[in-house]
Amino acid sequence: MRELLSFPNPVNETSARTVAAVVAVLAVVAVAFQQGWLLPVLAYGFVARALTGPTLSPLGQIATRLVTPRLPVAPRYSPGPAKRFAQAIGAVFTVTATLLWYAAGEHLAASVLLGVIAVFASLEAGLGLCVGCKTFFVGMRLGLVPAQICEECSRVAR
């Protein structure tokens, strides 16, 4: 079970950006065309990636096993704990949006949360700017992240 719930460290940025690109497109489609059925799909992906990295995420598997190896780019790595934190933030947003959509009938509120996901995922995909990761690193500087995790992050050359 421990292996299943492990998260890669370091994380290949190309795979992360590939996943983010698809998430951005799905979030925009869900909002633009009011496709509520995409919310649980997105929520599952974020929860799966937060818990296991790409292991239980179909999108993560496609990105890491099929897309990334075929791209003509050199691998670039970033710390796993920061990416896991970003996935957890995405999980909170998408699970909340799903509950708002289906349990409360609050489609506008759910769409706003998905809009935030679309913006953050677009920044990651297009510019390599991971807002969740930046938030994580601020938490490190403020001492909110345990030293043990900070050591894991510092092992990844940036």
Buried (B, 14 or more C-beta within 10 A) or exposed (E): EEEEEEBBBBBBBBBBBBBBBBBBBBBBBBBEEEEBEBBBBBBBBBBBBBBBBBBBBEBBBBBBEEBBEEEEEEEBBBBBBBBBBBBBBBBBBBBBBBBBBBEEEBBEBBBBBBBBBBBBBBBBBEEBEBBBBEEBBEBBEEEEBEEEBBEBBEEBEE
